[in-house]
Amino acid sequence: MTEQTPATTQAPEQEQCTMQATDNKHFKAPEAAVSGETETELETEIEQLRATYLARRSKLENAAGRLAKLRKTLGALQQQTNTTKDAWRQDFVKGFGEQSKAVRDQLKQKGQLTSEAEQTQEMIELLEPQQEWLKMQTHLARQPLEGAIGRMAEISSRKRLMKCLKNMSNSEEMVALSAELPRLFKRIHEGTYNDYAHMARLGIDVSSQPGSSIDPLMDNASRRWTSEEIERRQHAALGKLLMDVMPKAKPVPTPEALQIPSLLACEADEREYPSPIGFNRRLKELEAQMEYVPSLDDLDSAQA
């Protein structure tokens, strides 16, 4: 089996061999490419998943912005409250207890600032669990989008690869290369039988360099292992020859349909929720804290 040579006659036979070679034990076709999913089906799925993800992402971005603004407002209110507190106390003691108009105005302002700070803190406490919940829901929407885009990329890449192989198989250069391979493969075939290291693992002495003449003396397991090793070396040699002369090419640009928006600072990355169990537990904790938990339909609506 290992001494069989590539076809050198009819182009259709070459194409068939090329197509089958991608599905052997050395190179498995991507699952996405053999799953039966079509590019048209994936395009529709990606469009729907992208719309869901972007709707949630927009709501998250808005909530995160509002939360940041509330926190900034609270910090300013607290600073003003402390300044006003110090001011009225100084005026009060300097006046030996006189409740002057300045003291009364400062106390009134302090009360207003304290009330605003308390209200702002309450709004923050209401929004914080909702913002994290939105972050987690956005994370849930991004994962299937990334998966669908990954499958689409695999299918598209394999389609381009097989087209290139088909075009190459019909070329005169490929026919010429195929005609030269039997001699190369024969040398590798005999060289493997004469390989001290390989045969030593089988307990066979090849110091006399007997070549494949020792094949009948080998048991089935040793013969099978040697046959697989010969095939591996032949494929590796061919691959190395091709890689050495392969022109360097720029990566294929990623089509817009396969591009994923960069993560926003307010979004979760993969490290933030490493455990699915912990993720679900945290999601339930947040929902218990929230005074309003939107349905997924409301969440995925266009309104932010």
N, C-alpha and C positions, 0 to 999 in steps of 0.2 A: 504494500500500500504506500509506503514512504518513498518508493522509487517512481511513482507515477509522475508524469510531467504534464505541464499545462498544455491545453489544446493549441494547436498552431495553424488550424485550417479555417474553420468557419467562424465568422464574427459572432453569430447568435450563440454558438456554444461558448465562446469566450465570455459573452455577457452573462450567460446563465451561471458559469462558474464564478464570475465576479460577484454576482448577486448572492449566491449561496455562501461565499466565503465570509460574508459579514455576519452570518448567523452561526458560525461554528463555535467550538468551545473556547477559542482564543479571543473572540470578539462577539459579545452578545449585543444584539440590537436593543436600543433603549426601550424600556417598557412602554413609554408613550408612543413609540413608533409602531408597535405591534398590538396596541390595545384596541384598535379599531376606531379610535377617535379621529375625526377628520378636522382639517384646518378650519373649515367653515363652522363646524360645531364649536370649536374652541374659540374662534373669533367672537361668536355670539356670547359664549360663557364669559369670556374676558371682559367684554363690553358691560355685561350686567354686574359682574363682580367689581369692576372699576367704579361704576356708578355708585354702588353701595359703599365702597371704601371711601370715595371722595366725599360723599354726603356725611358720613360719620367723622371723617377727618376735618371737614369744615366746622362741624359743631364742636369738636374738640378744640380746634384752634381758637374759636370764638370764646368758648368757656375758659380756656387757659388764659387768654388775653384779659377777660373780665376779672378773673381771679387775681391775676398779677396787679391789675389796676386797683382792686379793692385792698390788697395787701399794702400797696404803696400809699393809698389814702389813709389806711389805719395807722401806718407808721408816722405820717405827717400829723394826724390828729393827736396821737399819743405824745408827740414832741411838743405840739402847741399846748396840750393840757398841762404838761410838766412846767412849761415856761410860765403859763398863766398862774399856776398854783404857787410858784415861787414869788411872782409879782404881787399878788394880793396879800400874801403873808407878810412880805416886807412892808407894804404900805400900812397894813393893819397894826403891826408892832411899832412902826415908826410914829404912828398917830396915837400910840398908847391906848389902843382899843377903839378909836373913833371909826365908825362905819361910814366912811366918806363915800361920795358918789363913785370915786375911782375904785374903791374896794368893792362896792356893790356891783358895779359894771363888770369887774374882773371875775367876781363870783358867778355872775350870770353867764358870762362867756365860758367859764370853766364848766358849768353845768351843761351848756349847750354842746361843748366839745366832748364832754364825757358821754353824753347821750348819743352823739353821732358816732363816737368810737365804739360804743356798745352795739349800736345798730349795724355798723360796718363789720364788727367781729361776728355778729350773728349771721350776716349774709355770707361771710367767708365760711363759717361752719356748715352752712347749708349747701354751699357750692363745692366745697372740697371733695366730699364723697362722690358728687355727681361728675365732677371733672375727672376723677380717677376712673370712675365707671365708664365714662366716654372713652378714656384712653384704652381701657381693656377691650371695649367693644370695637374700637378702631383696629386694635391689634388682631382681634378675631376676624375682622373683615379683610385685613391685608394678607393673612396667611394663605387662604385659598386663591387669592389673586396671584400671589407669587408662585404658587403651585401650578396654576393653569398657564401662566406665562412661561414657566420652566418647561412644561410639557410641549407647549407650542414651539419653543425654541428647539427642543430635541427633534420634533417632527420636521421642522423646516430645515434644520441642519442636515438631518439624514437624507432628506429629499435632495438637497444640493449635492451631498456627498455621492449618492447613488447616480445622480445625473453626470457628475464628473467621471465616475468610474465607467459609466456606459460610453461616454464620449471617448475616453482613453482606450477602451477595449476595441473600438472600431478603427483605431489608428494604425498605421503601418509600423510605427515605433513599438507599439505594444506587441504586435506580431513578431517583430525582430527580437524583442526582449524575451518573449516566450520561447523562441527557438534556442536561446542561449542558456536557459535555465536548467535543462536536463544535466548538462555537464557540471554546473555548480552544485545542484542537488545531489548528484552521484558522489561528488567529492565529500560533501558533508555527510552523506550516508555512510561511506566507508570510514571516514574520519571518526565518526561516533563509535563505531565498532572497535576502532583502534585507540580510543581515548582511555588512558590508564585510570584516570579518576573515576569515570563513569563505570567502567567494567569492574574496578576494584570493589565498588559498592555492591556489585552482584557476585563477588567472589570469583571472578574470572581473570586469569592471567593473559594479557594480550601483549606481552613483551616481544613476541614474534611477529606482531602486527599482522594478524591473520585476516583482518577485515570481516566482511559479512559471511565468510566461509564458516564462522563459528555459530551462525544462527541455528542450524539444526541441533546443535549441542545444548542450546539454552532451553530452560523450561518456559512454560507459557507466560508466567508472570514477568520474567526477565525479558522475554521477547516483546511483550506488550509495552513494558516500560521503556525499552530501548526504541521501539517504534515511535512512541510518543515524544521521546527526547529528540529523535531525528527530525520529526515534523516540526517541533518547536524551534530547533536550530535552523532549519531551512527557512521558516517564516521569518525568524529574527534576522537572518542574513539578508533576505530579500528586502525586509523593511529598512535595515540599515543602509543598504545600497540606495534605496529610493530617498531616504531622508538626507543622505549626503549630497544628493543633487537637487533636492527639492528647493525651488526658489522661495525666498522669504516674501511673504505677502502680508499686507495689512489685514488686521481682523475685519471680518464682515461687519459693517455698521449695524447697530441694533435698530430695527424698524421702530417707528413711533409706537406701533401697537404692542410691542414687546417691552417698552420702557416702563419702569416703575418709578413713581415720584420718590425723591429722597425723603428720608424720615425727617419730620419736623422735630424741633427740640422738645416739644410737648408730647411726642409719641413714645411708646414703649419700644425698646429694642429687645432682641432675643434673650439677653441676659437678665432682663428685669423679671420675667416670669418663667423660670426654667422648669417648674413642675406643673403639669396639668392639674394635678389634685390641688396644689396650693392655689393655682389660678382660680379654679372653680370655687374654692372655699372663700377666697378674698372677694370674689364677685358677689357671693351671697351676703357676706358681711357688709359690703357697701350698699347693697339693695335694702338691707335691714335698717341702715342709717338714713337712707334717702326718703324724703317726704313725697317724692314723685318719681316713679320708675316708668319711663316711656315704653310703649310697645316697640317691637322691632320695626313695625310699619311706620310708626311716627318717627322713630330714630333715623330711618333710611329715606325719609321724605326730603325734598329739595330744600325746604326751609331750614335755615340754620338757627 
